[in-house]
């Protein structure tokens, strides 16, 4: 086995690569159903979502993925960035 083939195999277990758009950043996705909650961890797999195209896929647990931001936190961050809340509108 050559050094090049070893490094490509190590990339397979250490780096995320989206099959949809080729982007390399992913965040953890919420597991759906029994299979994703119970079976995937036994197979050392995790559910991730591409940051660019939102394609969901199963990847090895060794691949680092960003933590998922809860929806209510995203909304509060966007409100503070906008400078006003919906209740602060002037007629």
Backbone as JSON Lines, residues from 0, in Angstrom:
{"i":0,"aa":"X","n":[0.85,-1.17,0.0],"ca":[0.0,0.0,0.0],"c":[0.89,1.24,0.0]}
{"i":1,"aa":"X","n":[0.59,2.17,-0.85],"ca":[1.41,3.38,-0.95],"c":[0.92,4.45,0.01]}
{"i":2,"aa":"X","n":[1.74,5.45,0.18],"ca":[1.4,6.55,1.08],"c":[0.17,7.31,0.58]}
{"i":3,"aa":"X","n":[0.04,7.45,-0.72],"ca":[-1.1,8.17,-1.3],"c":[-2.4,7.44,-0.99]}
{"i":4,"aa":"X","n":[-2.44,6.13,-1.15],"ca":[-3.67,5.4,-0.9],"c":[-4.03,5.4,0.58]}
{"i":5,"aa":"X","n":[-3.03,5.39,1.48],"ca":[-3.31,5.47,2.91],"c":[-3.94,6.81,3.26]}
{"i":6,"aa":"X","n":[-3.42,7.89,2.69],"ca":[-3.97,9.2,3.02],"c":[-5.38,9.36,2.48]}
{"i":7,"aa":"X","n":[-5.71,8.78,1.33],"ca":[-7.06,8.88,0.81],"c":[-8.04,8.09,1.68]}
{"i":8,"aa":"X","n":[-7.61,6.95,2.21],"ca":[-8.47,6.18,3.12],"c":[-8.66,6.93,4.43]}
{"i":9,"aa":"X","n":[-7.62,7.59,4.92],"ca":[-7.76,8.33,6.17],"c":[-8.69,9.52,5.98]}
{"i":10,"aa":"X","n":[-8.68,10.14,4.81],"ca":[-9.59,11.25,4.53],"c":[-11.04,10.77,4.53]}
{"i":11,"aa":"X","n":[-11.26,9.54,4.09],"ca":[-12.61,8.96,4.05],"c":[-13.21,8.88,5.45]}
{"i":12,"aa":"X","n":[-12.39,8.65,6.46],"ca":[-12.86,8.53,7.83],"c":[-12.74,9.81,8.63]}
{"i":13,"aa":"X","n":[-12.1,10.85,8.09],"ca":[-11.84,12.07,8.86],"c":[-12.43,13.34,8.28]}
{"i":14,"aa":"X","n":[-12.85,13.34,7.02],"ca":[-13.35,14.56,6.4],"c":[-14.72,14.34,5.78]}
{"i":15,"aa":"X","n":[-15.58,15.36,5.92],"ca":[-16.9,15.32,5.29],"c":[-16.8,15.87,3.88]}
{"i":16,"aa":"X","n":[-17.52,15.24,2.97],"ca":[-17.59,15.7,1.59],"c":[-19.02,15.46,1.12]}
{"i":17,"aa":"X","n":[-19.76,16.53,0.83],"ca":[-21.15,16.42,0.41],"c":[-21.23,15.81,-0.99]}
{"i":18,"aa":"X","n":[-22.09,14.82,-1.15],"ca":[-22.27,14.2,-2.47],"c":[-23.12,15.08,-3.38]}
{"i":19,"aa":"X","n":[-23.89,16.0,-2.78],"ca":[-24.77,16.86,-3.57],"c":[-24.05,18.03,-4.21]}
{"i":20,"aa":"X","n":[-23.24,18.75,-3.4],"ca":[-22.62,19.98,-3.92],"c":[-21.1,20.02,-3.75]}
{"i":21,"aa":"X","n":[-20.52,19.09,-3.0],"ca":[-19.08,19.06,-2.84],"c":[-18.56,19.89,-1.68]}
{"i":22,"aa":"X","n":[-19.45,20.52,-0.9],"ca":[-19.04,21.36,0.22],"c":[-18.47,20.48,1.33]}
{"i":23,"aa":"X","n":[-17.61,21.07,2.19],"ca":[-16.94,20.26,3.2],"c":[-17.35,20.57,4.63]}
{"i":24,"aa":"X","n":[-18.35,21.43,4.85],"ca":[-18.82,21.72,6.2],"c":[-20.18,21.05,6.43]}
{"i":25,"aa":"X","n":[-20.32,20.43,7.61],"ca":[-21.56,19.75,7.94],"c":[-21.92,20.01,9.39]}
{"i":26,"aa":"X","n":[-23.21,19.93,9.69],"ca":[-23.65,20.01,11.08],"c":[-24.47,18.76,11.39]}
{"i":27,"aa":"X","n":[-24.53,18.42,12.66],"ca":[-25.3,17.25,13.06],"c":[-26.77,17.5,12.77]}
{"i":28,"aa":"X","n":[-27.44,16.47,12.33],"ca":[-28.86,16.56,12.06],"c":[-29.62,15.74,13.1]}
{"i":29,"aa":"X","n":[-30.82,16.14,13.4],"ca":[-31.64,15.43,14.38],"c":[-32.01,14.05,13.81]}
{"i":30,"aa":"X","n":[-31.78,12.99,14.58],"ca":[-32.14,11.65,14.09],"c":[-33.65,11.48,13.96]}
{"i":31,"aa":"X","n":[-34.07,10.79,12.91],"ca":[-35.48,10.52,12.67],"c":[-35.72,9.02,12.8]}
{"i":32,"aa":"X","n":[-36.62,8.65,13.65],"ca":[-37.05,7.26,13.73],"c":[-36.1,6.34,14.49]}
{"i":33,"aa":"X","n":[-36.55,5.11,14.64],"ca":[-35.82,4.09,15.39],"c":[-34.45,3.78,14.77]}
{"i":34,"aa":"X","n":[-34.41,3.63,13.46],"ca":[-33.16,3.27,12.78],"c":[-32.06,4.28,13.04]}
{"i":35,"aa":"X","n":[-32.37,5.56,12.88],"ca":[-31.35,6.59,13.07],"c":[-30.99,6.8,14.53]}
{"i":36,"aa":"X","n":[-31.93,6.56,15.45],"ca":[-31.64,6.74,16.87],"c":[-30.88,5.58,17.48]}
{"i":37,"aa":"X","n":[-31.23,4.35,17.1],"ca":[-30.69,3.17,17.77],"c":[-29.68,2.37,16.95]}
{"i":38,"aa":"X","n":[-29.93,2.22,15.66],"ca":[-29.08,1.36,14.83],"c":[-27.83,2.07,14.34]}
{"i":39,"aa":"X","n":[-27.94,3.31,13.88],"ca":[-26.78,4.02,13.37],"c":[-25.64,4.13,14.38]}
{"i":40,"aa":"X","n":[-25.9,4.46,15.66],"ca":[-24.79,4.5,16.63],"c":[-24.1,3.15,16.8]}
{"i":41,"aa":"X","n":[-24.83,2.05,16.67],"ca":[-24.21,0.73,16.74],"c":[-23.27,0.48,15.57]}
{"i":42,"aa":"X","n":[-23.58,1.09,14.44],"ca":[-22.75,0.95,13.23],"c":[-21.68,2.03,13.15]}
{"i":43,"aa":"X","n":[-21.57,2.85,14.22],"ca":[-20.61,3.95,14.3],"c":[-20.85,5.0,13.21]}
{"i":44,"aa":"X","n":[-22.13,5.27,12.95],"ca":[-22.51,6.28,11.96],"c":[-23.3,7.38,12.65]}
{"i":45,"aa":"X","n":[-23.31,8.57,12.04],"ca":[-24.08,9.71,12.53],"c":[-24.79,10.38,11.36]}
{"i":46,"aa":"X","n":[-25.84,11.11,11.67],"ca":[-26.61,11.83,10.64],"c":[-26.11,13.26,10.61]}
{"i":47,"aa":"X","n":[-25.72,13.73,9.42],"ca":[-25.26,15.11,9.26],"c":[-26.0,15.76,8.09]}
{"i":48,"aa":"X","n":[-25.96,17.07,8.08],"ca":[-26.59,17.84,7.01],"c":[-25.57,18.83,6.47]}
{"i":49,"aa":"X","n":[-25.48,18.93,5.15],"ca":[-24.55,19.86,4.5],"c":[-24.94,21.29,4.84]}
{"i":50,"aa":"X","n":[-23.97,22.12,5.12],"ca":[-24.23,23.52,5.46],"c":[-24.68,24.34,4.26]}
{"i":51,"aa":"X","n":[-24.32,23.93,3.05],"ca":[-24.66,24.71,1.86],"c":[-25.99,24.26,1.24]}
{"i":52,"aa":"X","n":[-26.11,22.97,0.93],"ca":[-27.31,22.51,0.2],"c":[-28.3,21.76,1.09]}
{"i":53,"aa":"X","n":[-27.99,21.56,2.38],"ca":[-28.86,20.91,3.36],"c":[-29.17,19.46,3.03]}
{"i":54,"aa":"X","n":[-28.31,18.8,2.27],"ca":[-28.47,17.38,1.96],"c":[-28.13,16.56,3.2]}
{"i":55,"aa":"X","n":[-29.03,15.65,3.62],"ca":[-28.77,14.79,4.78],"c":[-28.05,13.53,4.33]}
{"i":56,"aa":"X","n":[-27.11,13.09,5.15],"ca":[-26.41,11.85,4.84],"c":[-25.88,11.21,6.11]}
{"i":57,"aa":"X","n":[-25.49,9.95,6.0],"ca":[-24.9,9.2,7.11],"c":[-23.39,9.17,6.89]}
{"i":58,"aa":"X","n":[-22.64,9.52,7.92],"ca":[-21.18,9.5,7.84],"c":[-20.63,8.81,9.08]}
{"i":59,"aa":"X","n":[-19.37,8.46,9.05],"ca":[-18.71,7.83,10.18],"c":[-18.71,8.77,11.38]}
{"i":60,"aa":"X","n":[-18.77,8.22,12.56],"ca":[-18.76,9.03,13.79],"c":[-17.43,9.72,14.02]}
{"i":61,"aa":"X","n":[-16.39,9.29,13.34],"ca":[-15.07,9.91,13.48],"c":[-14.97,11.24,12.75]}
{"i":62,"aa":"X","n":[-15.91,11.53,11.86],"ca":[-15.89,12.77,11.1],"c":[-16.47,13.89,11.97]}
{"i":63,"aa":"X","n":[-15.71,14.97,12.18],"ca":[-16.22,16.06,13.01],"c":[-17.34,16.81,12.3]}
{"i":64,"aa":"X","n":[-18.37,17.14,13.07],"ca":[-19.5,17.91,12.54],"c":[-19.87,18.98,13.55]}
{"i":65,"aa":"X","n":[-20.31,20.13,13.06],"ca":[-20.72,21.22,13.94],"c":[-21.98,20.82,14.69]}
{"i":66,"aa":"X","n":[-22.14,21.35,15.89],"ca":[-23.36,21.09,16.66],"c":[-24.52,21.85,16.05]}
{"i":67,"aa":"X","n":[-25.68,21.25,16.1],"ca":[-26.89,21.84,15.56],"c":[-27.35,22.97,16.47]}
{"i":68,"aa":"X","n":[-27.73,24.12,15.88],"ca":[-28.23,25.26,16.64],"c":[-29.75,25.15,16.7]}
{"i":69,"aa":"X","n":[-30.35,25.16,17.9],"ca":[-31.81,25.07,18.01],"c":[-32.51,26.21,17.27]}
{"i":70,"aa":"X","n":[-33.71,25.95,16.76],"ca":[-34.44,26.93,15.95],"c":[-34.76,28.2,16.74]}
{"i":71,"aa":"X","n":[-35.12,28.07,18.03],"ca":[-35.45,29.27,18.8],"c":[-34.21,30.14,19.01]}
{"i":72,"aa":"X","n":[-33.04,29.56,19.09],"ca":[-31.81,30.33,19.23],"c":[-31.49,31.08,17.93]}
{"i":73,"aa":"X","n":[-31.7,30.42,16.78],"ca":[-31.47,31.08,15.5],"c":[-32.37,32.3,15.36]}
{"i":74,"aa":"X","n":[-33.63,32.16,15.76],"ca":[-34.58,33.25,15.62],"c":[-34.18,34.42,16.51]}
{"i":75,"aa":"X","n":[-33.77,34.15,17.75],"ca":[-33.4,35.25,18.64],"c":[-32.13,35.95,18.16]}
{"i":76,"aa":"X","n":[-31.19,35.2,17.56],"ca":[-29.98,35.82,17.02],"c":[-30.3,36.71,15.84]}
{"i":77,"aa":"X","n":[-31.23,36.29,14.98],"ca":[-31.58,37.11,13.81],"c":[-32.33,38.37,14.24]}
{"i":78,"aa":"X","n":[-33.11,38.28,15.32],"ca":[-33.83,39.46,15.79],"c":[-32.85,40.49,16.35]}
{"i":79,"aa":"X","n":[-31.83,40.05,17.08],"ca":[-30.86,41.0,17.63],"c":[-29.99,41.58,16.53]}
{"i":80,"aa":"X","n":[-29.73,40.81,15.48],"ca":[-28.92,41.32,14.37],"c":[-29.7,42.36,13.57]}
{"i":81,"aa":"X","n":[-31.04,42.18,13.47],"ca":[-31.86,43.12,12.72],"c":[-32.08,44.42,13.45]}
{"i":82,"aa":"X","n":[-31.93,44.42,14.76],"ca":[-32.05,45.65,15.51],"c":[-33.44,45.89,16.09]}
{"i":83,"aa":"X","n":[-34.46,45.18,15.61],"ca":[-35.78,45.39,16.16],"c":[-36.55,44.09,16.17]}
{"i":84,"aa":"X","n":[-37.48,43.97,17.09],"ca":[-38.34,42.82,17.16],"c":[-39.68,43.17,16.52]}
{"i":85,"aa":"X","n":[-40.49,42.18,16.26],"ca":[-41.77,42.43,15.6],"c":[-42.67,43.3,16.46]}
{"i":86,"aa":"X","n":[-42.54,43.26,17.8],"ca":[-43.34,44.09,18.67],"c":[-42.9,45.53,18.7]}
{"i":87,"aa":"X","n":[-41.73,45.85,18.17],"ca":[-41.18,47.2,18.21],"c":[-41.47,48.0,16.95]}
{"i":88,"aa":"X","n":[-42.31,47.49,16.09],"ca":[-42.59,48.19,14.82],"c":[-43.39,49.46,15.09]}
{"i":89,"aa":"X","n":[-43.07,50.47,14.33],"ca":[-43.77,51.75,14.44],"c":[-44.72,51.87,13.26]}
{"i":90,"aa":"X","n":[-45.98,52.24,13.54],"ca":[-46.98,52.31,12.48],"c":[-46.89,53.57,11.68]}
